[in-house]
Amino acid sequence: MLLHHLSTIVMKGERPNILCVGYLNFDEVIHLDDKLADERSVQAESFESAGGGATNTALVLSGLDRIGDVWMAGALGSDKRGDLVMEALQEQGVELAIPRYDDIPTTKIRAIVQEDSKPQYIHEDIELPKFAPSDVEDGVWNDVDHVHMTSFHPEMTVEFASKAEEAGASISMNPTQGYFSNSYEDVVEMSDLVQMNRQESEKFRERNGPLGSIVDSLDTDVVMTHGPAGCTMHSREGVVSHPGFPDAVDDVVDTIGAGDTFMAGLLSSWLHDEELEDCLRTANSFGACAVKNLGAPDRVDQGVARSIRSSED
């Protein structure tokens, strides 16, 4: 197990290089002005983008001054949707870490956002390939400082975590919805930082017991997000909370990608070994920026995020 402090990790540059691993999708977000009712149409606004939890985090990370190279490992087809996703990655400076696939289509996800309700997702049931760390070029493994993963294939994430340890990289995990149908406990145990929402943390306790004992035995920092109420981090250094920035958001457009953007802000501070309180402040300011946008943001205005944090002082 790697300690999370960068003083214990051999940095390959002043700005950490990050490999993100997980779903790589073509997203269409449909935002309805009103709730659907029988025999009535409503006005809608739509937005298309690259998507997937790890992809959202990679896109935001790549636009930050304090982060170096960002790579994305995910299954991307050699089709029109894949071309559009690839264009979005290249525009933000994210490099695709594994070859595209000729024999599978790019996954499309539709997110329906109705007034005063959580997003509902519609996806095409596609059997995705189980790519491996060996599909990533040796040059990436030579230069990577941190590997961030979301739920994909349990066996695959263990393989990537093992390769990250071999490469001397720290590891973070956001298990997302896949945590309920598959056990990612092996990856959680190998991780230096884990992010969970309330429902995921309840499942974590059900499987593993109290958070405090797990943190002490594994030396893993566990962050629980509470939506607009901020977040709490359990670490060997103690329990730290931050109330979030609810006053910084006049109107929540939607919450798609908010947790992924939160993670990008958290990593941008955590990987520089900042005080845990400052890590949570930065993460919450990024989350506050995210909910102002239609769909998952592919970048965060760092000036706006700093302004949100300064409003607390």
Secondary structure, DSSP 8 states (H G I E B T S, - for coil): ---SSGGGS--SSSS--EEEES--EEEEEEEESS--BTTB---EEEEEEEE-HHHHHHHHHHT-TT---EEEE---BSSHHHHHHHHHHHHHTEEE-S--BSSS---EEEEEE-TTS--EEEE---------GGGS-HHHHHH--EEEEESS-HHHHHHHHHHHHHTT-EEEEE-GGGGTTS--HHHHHH-SEEEEEHHHHHHHHHHH--HHHHHHHHT-EEEEE-GGG-EEEEETTEEEEE---GGG-SS----TTHHHHHHHHHHHHHTTT--HHHHHHHHHHHHHHHTTSSS--S---HHHHHHHHHTT-
